[in-house]
Amino acid sequence: MRNHFNLGWSTMLLAALPIWGCGSSDVAGGGPSGGSPGVAGALGSSGALGAAGSSSTGGPSSGGSDFPGSPSGGTSDGGSPNGNAGSPSGSAGLPSGGTSNAGGRSGGAGGRSGGAGGSGSAGTSGTTGGQAGGGGMVDPGPCKPRPVDTKGDVVFYCSGVAQWEIYDMAVYTKYKTNFDEIIKLLDQGYAAIIARTGPTTLSLPIQVVIGKDTCCGGWAAGGTVGYNDGNFQSDTGMDWVRGVVLGEVVNAVTGTFTDNWPSDWWVNSVWYFPGFMAVDVLREVAGPERATKWETTEKYPTYPIYNLFLAIKNEKTFSFYQTFFASITKDKMAWAKIGTNPSAIKTNYVIAYLSLAYGANLGPRFITTGKANGTDTTVIQGIMDAHAKLVAADPTGASAAWGKFRTGDYAGAASGL
């Protein structure tokens, strides 16, 4: 299932989808290690990327909504990835840490392994085990090829993190320098995302699908993400995708904790949380200049909920968000079972869980933003109090009362406890 976002020269709508079911989902440093040339034949593990290069001409994107660019059109909440079976093969393989003659990108030695890091001291994120000062990425192992998402596509790169496919290999060849910059950014950025959210069940490699359409749009559906970026040929497209390539994977990762995040203040036409994460990860893996440019071009400092997410991180470090996501998993919460999307009850449940991780009711702070419609401090406190009673009465979470709580009936769940 996919949600789509589209951006003309000045408009865009980003969204994310669940890993399963209807709703929204929200899927590091160190560079590539060199690999020896792969052998001819079937797609192997990843080799090294070419050097990062500059993009060509184009002007900055603009937009007037609370999202990279401004929203255009509505959100799509239906459909599924076109997971056509069949192993990709290319005619003339392109260089990847060497030269291969057939089978697309043949793998080098060992995929992408990072340098020092992974267990380093606190990096940009300030979390234990984060990548210190752009340190090495967690090695996800070699590429494990997957069938292409779109029939007729060709895989042009595969690592332990991501498998990239495109409708025409000649397009990759023509704009190789720009493509390779973004490939490297995602390979490095994935571990930085996980360092901030905590462990995920997202299957690797992530499938990255490059579409034919002009800049700029994209989608996320489970472990697959797609980008229509005008073939990565313009400054506008490159500036846009540096953040979006990370943000869509944030959507995919958060979708493994639960789907159906609030569409009016988390994903879809707002993208406050994925944007917040993308900026922080971009700062680590691409440097503060790149991060600040993307942040300011997309006007994030003007969005109150973005600033609230940032303020909470500064107060509590990313361990707060790790605790938040872990608690959702532990309690087996699924936002799709709580109200429509958007709805006040869904908003209040999400804020209640944020409040539980914070240690205080965050309702007043979300009300101040003026963006999380339906926020009710009293309801949030009622959800928090019911949760405390349920944990005390049944820490296993197996009771009928927990079942009521998971469907939004927090008052009924706490009755008699």
KOLFIBA-610090 format. One line per field, with one value per residue (C-alpha): residue number from 0; residue in one letter; chain; x, y, z. Coordinates in nm, 4 decimals. Layout:
n <- NUM:...
res <- a:...
chain <- A:...
east <- X:...
north <- Y:...
up <- Z:...
% end
This chain:
n <- 0:1:2:3:4:5:6:7:8:9:10:11:12:13:14:15:16:17:18:19:20:21:22:23:24:25:26:27:28:29:30:31:32:33:34:35:36:37:38:39:40:41:42:43:44:45:46:47:48:49:50:51:52:53:54:55:56:57:58:59:60:61:62:63:64:65:66:67:68:69:70:71:72:73:74:75:76:77:78:79:80:81:82:83:84:85:86:87:88:89:90:91:92:93:94:95:96:97:98:99:100:101:102:103:104:105:106:107:108:109:110:111:112:113:114:115:116:117:118:119:120:121:122:123:124:125:126:127:128:129:130:131:132:133:134:135:136:137:138:139:140:141:142:143:144:145:146:147:148:149:150:151:152:153:154:155:156:157:158:159:160:161:162:163:164:165:166:167:168:169:170:171:172:173:174:175:176:177:178:179:180:181:182:183:184:185:186:187:188:189:190:191:192:193:194:195:196:197:198:199:200:201:202:203:204:205:206:207:208:209:210:211:212:213:214:215:216:217:218:219:220:221:222:223:224:225:226:227:228:229:230:231:232:233:234:235:236:237:238:239:240:241:242:243:244:245:246:247:248:249:250:251:252:253:254:255:256:257:258:259:260:261:262:263:264:265:266:267:268:269:270:271:272:273:274:275:276:277:278:279:280:281:282:283:284:285:286:287:288:289:290:291:292:293:294:295:296:297:298:299:300:301:302:303:304:305:306:307:308:309:310:311:312:313:314:315:316:317:318:319:320:321:322:323:324:325:326:327:328:329:330:331:332:333:334:335:336:337:338:339:340:341:342:343:344:345:346:347:348:349:350:351:352:353:354:355:356:357:358:359:360:361:362:363:364:365:366:367:368:369:370:371:372:373:374:375:376:377:378:379:380:381:382:383:384:385:386:387:388:389:390:391:392:393:394:395:396:397:398:399:400:401:402:403:404:405:406:407:408:409:410:411:412:413:414:415:416
res <- m:r:n:h:f:n:l:g:w:s:t:m:l:l:a:a:l:p:i:w:g:c:g:s:s:d:v:a:g:g:g:p:s:g:g:s:p:g:v:a:g:a:l:g:s:s:g:a:l:g:a:a:g:s:s:s:t:g:g:p:s:s:g:g:s:d:f:p:g:s:p:s:g:g:t:s:d:g:g:s:p:n:g:n:a:g:s:p:s:g:s:a:g:l:p:s:g:g:t:s:n:a:g:g:r:s:g:g:a:g:g:r:s:g:g:a:g:g:s:g:s:a:g:t:s:g:t:t:g:g:q:a:g:g:g:g:m:v:d:p:g:p:c:k:p:r:p:v:d:t:k:g:d:v:v:f:y:c:s:g:v:a:q:w:e:i:y:d:m:a:v:y:t:k:y:k:t:n:f:d:e:i:i:k:l:l:d:q:g:y:a:a:i:i:a:r:t:g:p:t:t:l:s:l:p:i:q:v:v:i:g:k:d:t:c:c:g:g:w:a:a:g:g:t:v:g:y:n:d:g:n:f:q:s:d:t:g:m:d:w:v:r:g:v:v:l:g:e:v:v:n:a:v:t:g:t:f:t:d:n:w:p:s:d:w:w:v:n:s:v:w:y:f:p:g:f:m:a:v:d:v:l:r:e:v:a:g:p:e:r:a:t:k:w:e:t:t:e:k:y:p:t:y:p:i:y:n:l:f:l:a:i:k:n:e:k:t:f:s:f:y:q:t:f:f:a:s:i:t:k:d:k:m:a:w:a:k:i:g:t:n:p:s:a:i:k:t:n:y:v:i:a:y:l:s:l:a:y:g:a:n:l:g:p:r:f:i:t:t:g:k:a:n:g:t:d:t:t:v:i:q:g:i:m:d:a:h:a:k:l:v:a:a:d:p:t:g:a:s:a:a:w:g:k:f:r:t:g:d:y:a:g:a:a:s:g:l
chain <- A:A:A:A:A:A:A:A:A:A:A:A:A:A:A:A:A:A:A:A:A:A:A:A:A:A:A:A:A:A:A:A:A:A:A:A:A:A:A:A:A:A:A:A:A:A:A:A:A:A:A:A:A:A:A:A:A:A:A:A:A:A:A:A:A:A:A:A:A:A:A:A:A:A:A:A:A:A:A:A:A:A:A:A:A:A:A:A:A:A:A:A:A:A:A:A:A:A:A:A:A:A:A:A:A:A:A:A:A:A:A:A:A:A:A:A:A:A:A:A:A:A:A:A:A:A:A:A:A:A:A:A:A:A:A:A:A:A:A:A:A:A:A:A:A:A:A:A:A:A:A:A:A:A:A:A:A:A:A:A:A:A:A:A:A:A:A:A:A:A:A:A:A:A:A:A:A:A:A:A:A:A:A:A:A:A:A:A:A:A:A:A:A:A:A:A:A:A:A:A:A:A:A:A:A:A:A:A:A:A:A:A:A:A:A:A:A:A:A:A:A:A:A:A:A:A:A:A:A:A:A:A:A:A:A:A:A:A:A:A:A:A:A:A:A:A:A:A:A:A:A:A:A:A:A:A:A:A:A:A:A:A:A:A:A:A:A:A:A:A:A:A:A:A:A:A:A:A:A:A:A:A:A:A:A:A:A:A:A:A:A:A:A:A:A:A:A:A:A:A:A:A:A:A:A:A:A:A:A:A:A:A:A:A:A:A:A:A:A:A:A:A:A:A:A:A:A:A:A:A:A:A:A:A:A:A:A:A:A:A:A:A:A:A:A:A:A:A:A:A:A:A:A:A:A:A:A:A:A:A:A:A:A:A:A:A:A:A:A:A:A:A:A:A:A:A:A:A:A:A:A:A:A:A:A:A:A:A:A:A:A:A:A:A:A:A:A:A:A:A:A:A:A:A:A:A:A:A:A:A:A:A:A:A:A:A:A
east <- 0.0000:0.1339:0.0732:0.2094:0.3453:0.3954:0.5814:0.5713:0.8243:0.6572:0.4187:0.4543:0.2672:0.4658:0.3182:0.3983:0.2189:0.1937:0.3924:0.0633:-0.2876:-0.4311:-0.2940:0.0362:0.3780:0.6609:1.0687:2.4936:2.7909:3.0994:3.1537:3.1736:3.4584:3.6171:3.5225:3.6991:3.5413:3.2495:3.2357:3.0147:2.6691:2.3910:2.3611:2.6073:2.6697:2.7478:3.0716:3.1931:3.0197:3.1699:3.2697:2.9952:2.9389:2.7487:2.4117:2.3300:2.1229:1.7947:1.6515:1.5263:1.1858:0.9296:0.5997:0.3582:0.2525:0.3781:0.5872:0.8825:0.7259:0.3517:0.0960:-0.0551:-0.3492:-0.4703:-0.3212:-0.3512:-0.4452:-0.4839:-0.2969:0.0056:0.3595:0.3868:0.5969:0.6501:0.8659:1.1806:1.5441:1.6808:1.9626:2.1351:2.3039:2.6210:2.6977:2.8253:3.1302:3.0920:3.4252:3.5573:3.4095:3.1652:3.0433:2.6995:2.4288:2.3883:2.6018:2.8160:2.9183:3.2493:3.3840:3.1571:2.9021:2.9182:3.0954:3.1637:3.4755:3.4923:3.1656:2.8488:2.9613:3.1112:3.0355:2.7401:2.7335:2.5083:2.2051:2.3439:2.2373:2.4449:2.6045:2.5342:2.7838:3.0360:3.1405:3.0261:3.1756:3.1160:2.7818:2.6455:2.7224:2.3954:2.5859:2.6028:2.3247:2.0457:1.8812:1.5039:1.2704:1.2195:0.9162:0.8178:0.8138:1.0800:1.3005:1.6720:1.8681:2.1681:2.2966:2.2503:2.4032:2.3011:2.0920:1.9207:1.8539:1.8029:1.6095:1.5337:1.3243:1.6202:1.9851:2.0930:1.9407:2.1587:2.4651:2.4017:2.3535:2.5709:2.7529:2.4312:2.2731:2.5819:2.5797:2.2250:2.2978:2.5877:2.3722:2.1114:2.3681:2.5284:2.2054:2.0151:2.2181:2.1850:1.8058:1.8039:2.0344:1.7599:1.4463:1.5772:1.5615:1.3248:1.1903:1.2220:1.3500:1.6684:1.7586:1.5075:1.3791:1.4343:1.2378:1.3275:1.0260:0.9960:0.8050:0.9438:1.0512:0.9417:0.7422:0.7763:0.6097:0.6728:0.5066:0.6473:1.0063:0.9818:1.0283:1.0076:1.1245:1.0292:1.3068:1.3457:1.6282:1.8424:1.9615:1.8814:1.9927:1.6285:1.5821:1.9113:1.8442:1.5009:1.5981:1.8898:1.6398:1.3515:1.5565:1.6122:1.2646:1.0842:1.2995:1.2113:0.8483:0.9209:1.0986:0.8332:0.5747:0.7254:0.6209:0.2637:0.0881:-0.1741:0.0120:-0.1923:-0.2218:-0.2741:0.0395:0.2767:0.2827:0.1117:0.0801:0.2783:0.5688:0.6779:0.8332:1.0076:1.1380:1.2711:1.4531:1.5826:1.7429:1.9191:2.0474:2.1492:2.3510:2.5429:2.6102:2.6303:2.7348:2.5645:2.5672:2.3655:2.1289:2.0656:2.0077:1.7435:1.5834:1.5515:1.4549:1.1682:1.0775:1.0861:1.1933:0.8588:0.6527:0.5576:0.5311:0.8672:1.0129:0.8413:0.9907:1.3292:1.2852:1.1938:1.5034:1.7183:1.5611:1.5655:1.8055:1.6965:1.6588:1.3137:1.2068:1.3575:1.1509:0.8409:0.8624:0.9602:0.6551:0.4229:0.5714:0.5650:0.1986:0.1037:-0.0593:-0.1910:-0.3099:-0.5331:-0.7579:-0.8053:-1.0406:-1.0399:-0.7472:-0.7298:-0.9295:-0.9078:-0.8887:-0.5981:-0.4152:-0.4685:-0.3449:-0.0252:0.0381:-0.0381:0.2325:0.4722:0.3822:0.4459:0.7940:0.8524:0.7257:0.4724:0.1568:0.2646:-0.0898:-0.0423:0.2674:0.0906:-0.2080:0.0282:0.1418:-0.2109:-0.1565:-0.2587:-0.6351:-0.8433:-0.5661:-0.7297:-0.5102:-0.7789:-0.8237:-0.4480:-0.4200:-0.7070:-0.5230:-0.2032:-0.3826:-0.5605:-0.2279:-0.0737:-0.3628:-0.3424:0.0313:-0.0144:-0.3041:-0.1745:0.1847:0.1563:-0.0956:-0.3135:-0.6351:-0.9664:-0.9117:-0.5979:-0.8049:-1.0445:-0.7575:-0.6063:-0.9274:-0.9556:-1.1830:-0.9396:-1.2183:-1.3783:-1.0385:-0.9665:-1.3145:-1.2942:-0.9140
north <- 0.0000:0.3401:0.7004:0.9400:1.2886:1.5159:1.8388:2.0453:2.3199:2.4597:2.2034:1.8658:1.6247:1.3653:1.0761:0.7342:0.4070:0.1160:-0.1972:-0.3865:-0.2541:0.0821:0.3996:0.5748:0.4584:0.6586:0.4049:0.6134:0.7777:0.6457:0.5943:0.2931:0.0546:-0.0333:-0.3570:-0.5688:-0.6021:-0.8378:-1.1255:-1.1242:-1.2674:-1.2267:-0.9325:-0.9575:-0.7649:-0.3979:-0.2490:0.0991:0.4084:0.6602:0.9919:1.2309:1.5027:1.8187:1.8481:2.0567:2.3655:2.4477:2.6874:2.6394:2.4940:2.6957:2.6281:2.7616:2.4600:2.2777:2.0358:2.0190:2.2325:2.2666:1.9877:1.9195:1.6869:1.4481:1.1509:0.8014:0.5361:0.2397:0.0164:-0.1970:-0.2209:-0.3780:-0.6622:-0.8396:-1.1452:-1.2015:-1.1304:-0.8164:-0.8465:-0.5812:-0.6004:-0.4109:-0.3817:-0.0485:0.0035:-0.0703:-0.0902:-0.2234:-0.3222:-0.6040:-0.7011:-0.8455:-0.8697:-0.5061:-0.4005:-0.6901:-0.6801:-0.5899:-0.7414:-0.7459:-0.4819:-0.1504:-0.1664:0.1392:0.2650:0.3298:0.3949:0.2072:0.1792:0.5228:0.7908:1.0171:1.1779:1.4453:1.2674:1.2583:0.8972:0.6147:0.4197:0.6880:0.7628:0.9988:1.2760:1.0939:0.7617:0.4248:0.2754:-0.0472:-0.3124:-0.4768:-0.7412:-0.7980:-0.7337:-0.9885:-0.9219:-0.8890:-0.9098:-0.5704:-0.3739:-0.2568:-0.4879:-0.3943:-0.2109:-0.2835:-0.2948:-0.0640:-0.0814:-0.3074:-0.3034:-0.4488:-0.1344:-0.0628:-0.2034:0.0654:0.0031:0.2255:0.2127:0.2833:0.2096:0.4839:0.7418:0.6214:0.6215:0.9788:1.1162:0.8667:1.1224:1.2634:0.9213:0.7926:1.0858:1.0004:0.6270:0.6919:0.9245:0.6534:0.3795:0.5971:0.7480:0.4269:0.3376:0.6960:0.6666:0.3441:0.5015:0.7594:0.5430:0.2223:-0.1274:-0.1946:-0.5031:-0.3408:-0.5937:-0.5082:-0.4210:-0.1412:-0.1305:0.2104:0.2690:0.5559:0.6616:0.8400:1.1447:1.4940:1.6419:1.6061:1.3295:1.0068:0.7373:0.4730:0.1341:-0.1048:-0.1773:-0.0023:0.3676:0.5522:0.8863:1.0856:1.3381:1.4323:1.1794:1.3543:1.6013:1.9449:2.1423:2.1650:1.7892:1.7195:1.9704:1.8191:1.4530:1.4841:1.5171:1.3226:1.0082:0.9904:1.1052:0.8363:0.5707:0.7267:0.6703:0.3087:0.2537:0.4149:0.2117:-0.1013:0.0189:0.0936:0.2259:0.4988:0.7902:1.1131:1.2508:1.6095:1.6560:1.3609:1.2547:1.3203:1.6908:1.8001:1.5589:1.7219:1.4118:1.2671:1.6147:1.6578:1.3255:1.3905:1.7187:1.5637:1.2649:1.4839:1.6984:1.3899:1.2218:1.5176:1.8012:2.1045:2.3124:2.0586:2.0016:2.3698:2.4378:2.1662:2.2645:2.6309:2.5763:2.3572:2.6142:2.3700:2.6277:2.8020:2.4941:2.4767:2.0965:2.0512:2.2890:2.0982:1.7667:1.9373:2.0939:1.7575:1.6009:1.8773:1.8259:1.4457:1.3339:1.0741:0.8208:0.9787:0.8740:0.5296:0.4879:0.6173:0.3733:0.0824:0.1412:0.1280:-0.2061:-0.3423:-0.2508:-0.3858:-0.0581:-0.0057:0.3453:0.2091:0.0586:0.3931:0.6343:0.7561:0.9417:1.2183:1.2205:1.3679:1.0287:0.9162:1.2436:1.2184:0.8580:0.9431:1.2452:1.0349:0.7875:1.0729:1.2042:0.8665:0.8627:1.2231:1.1774:1.4613:1.5542:1.7172:1.8210:2.1918:2.2109:2.0501:2.2806:2.5771:2.4680:2.5135:2.2226:1.9026:1.9451:1.7877:1.7834:1.7621:1.7679:1.6027:1.3147:1.2695:1.2475:0.9984:0.7771:0.8042:0.7178:0.4223:0.2971:0.3122:0.1105:-0.1489:-0.1961:-0.2414:-0.4849:-0.6866:-0.6212:-0.8996:-0.6948:-0.9989:-0.8969:-0.7922:-0.4509:-0.4096:-0.5066:-0.2206:0.0195:-0.0761:0.0174:0.3618:0.2783:0.3935:0.4795:0.1346:-0.0307:0.1368:0.0803:-0.1310:-0.1307
up <- 0.0000:-0.0919:-0.0188:-0.2728:-0.2568:-0.5518:-0.6009:-0.9142:-0.9216:-0.6138:-0.4679:-0.3010:-0.0760:0.1176:0.3051:0.4340:0.4509:0.6830:0.6611:0.6492:0.6234:0.5605:0.7045:0.7271:0.8288:0.9109:0.7256:1.0575:0.9435:0.7658:0.4016:0.1757:0.2020:-0.1239:-0.2878:-0.5412:-0.8868:-0.8958:-1.1337:-1.4379:-1.4045:-1.1533:-0.9213:-0.6386:-0.3240:-0.3377:-0.4479:-0.3820:-0.5052:-0.7385:-0.5983:-0.5009:-0.7550:-0.8046:-0.9663:-1.2679:-1.3029:-1.1409:-0.8928:-0.5384:-0.4817:-0.2994:-0.1421:0.1074:0.3081:0.6133:0.4088:0.1694:-0.1004:-0.0631:-0.0814:-0.4177:-0.4520:-0.1862:-0.0165:-0.1513:0.0991:-0.1251:-0.3588:-0.2991:-0.4309:-0.7731:-0.6453:-0.9706:-0.9355:-1.1327:-1.0748:-1.2362:-1.4809:-1.6806:-2.0120:-1.9486:-1.5801:-1.4565:-1.2396:-0.8729:-0.7004:-1.0293:-1.3626:-1.4263:-1.7671:-1.7083:-1.4497:-1.3498:-1.0564:-0.9491:-0.5911:-0.4457:-0.1300:0.1702:0.0721:0.2519:0.5827:0.7859:0.9442:1.3140:1.4885:1.5689:1.9292:1.9378:2.1867:2.1465:1.8055:1.6684:1.7997:2.1516:2.1939:2.3268:2.0495:1.7895:1.5225:1.6710:1.4419:1.1294:1.2356:1.0750:0.9934:1.1343:0.8748:0.7633:0.5690:0.1950:-0.0510:-0.0560:-0.3930:-0.4068:-0.7071:-0.8661:-0.7527:-1.0995:-1.4004:-1.6524:-1.4033:-1.3773:-1.0529:-1.0755:-0.7163:-0.4169:-0.0682:0.2631:0.3173:-0.0126:-0.3581:-0.6233:-0.9423:-1.2401:-1.5544:-1.7848:-1.7071:-1.9471:-1.7122:-1.4250:-1.6506:-1.7617:-1.4100:-1.2244:-1.0099:-0.8690:-0.8166:-0.6382:-0.3970:-0.2858:-0.2753:-0.0394:0.1714:0.2308:0.2948:0.5630:0.6923:0.7647:1.0736:1.1978:1.1693:1.3718:1.6312:1.6869:1.6754:1.8287:1.6741:1.3875:1.2131:0.8714:0.6181:0.4330:0.1703:0.1346:-0.2224:-0.3814:-0.7008:-0.9346:-1.1391:-1.4717:-1.3547:-1.3216:-0.9909:-0.7270:-0.5608:-0.3712:-0.1651:0.0985:0.1307:0.3858:0.2912:-0.0452:-0.1174:-0.4465:-0.5801:-0.8869:-0.9010:-1.2623:-1.2947:-1.0310:-1.2912:-1.1435:-0.8401:-0.7353:-0.7417:-0.5688:-0.2918:-0.2362:-0.2396:0.0042:0.2875:0.1388:0.0727:0.4494:0.5530:0.3563:0.5202:0.8570:0.7520:0.6719:1.0033:1.2222:1.0333:1.1837:1.5295:1.4187:1.1125:1.0743:1.2304:1.2527:0.9021:1.0150:1.2250:1.1781:0.8113:0.4785:0.3957:0.7006:0.7530:1.0793:1.2347:0.9270:0.8463:1.1982:1.1756:0.8236:0.9271:1.2249:1.0286:0.7355:0.9750:1.0859:0.7540:0.5144:0.7425:0.8976:0.5796:0.3812:0.6735:0.7363:0.3667:0.3403:0.6717:0.5804:0.2160:0.3309:0.6002:0.8910:1.1526:1.0911:1.1860:1.5564:1.5865:1.4142:1.6719:1.9538:1.8349:1.8253:2.1709:2.3246:2.1678:2.3129:2.6561:2.6641:2.3840:2.1312:2.4115:2.4555:2.1067:2.1539:2.4715:2.2949:2.0041:2.2290:2.4503:2.1489:2.0506:2.4054:2.4539:2.1084:2.0115:1.6589:1.5800:1.3016:1.5727:1.7453:1.5745:1.2180:1.0694:1.1583:1.4797:1.8277:1.9980:1.7800:1.8411:2.2164:2.2302:2.0415:2.2628:2.5712:2.4709:2.4026:2.7483:2.9119:2.7593:2.8664:3.2214:3.2069:3.0180:2.6909:2.6008:2.6827:2.4630:2.1667:2.2153:2.1963:1.8495:1.7159:1.4755:1.6560:1.6281:1.9025:2.1615:2.5051:2.8131:3.0273:2.7822:2.7558:3.1334:3.1413:2.8908:3.0933:3.4179:3.2575:3.1252:3.4726:3.6186:3.3413:3.3850:3.7600:3.7206:3.4261:3.3192:3.0584:2.8602:2.7943:2.9737:2.8209:2.9758:2.7668:2.4642:2.5338:2.5840:2.2487:2.0684:2.2250:2.5208:2.7879:3.0349:3.0024:3.0279:3.3608:3.5047:3.8201:3.8356
% end
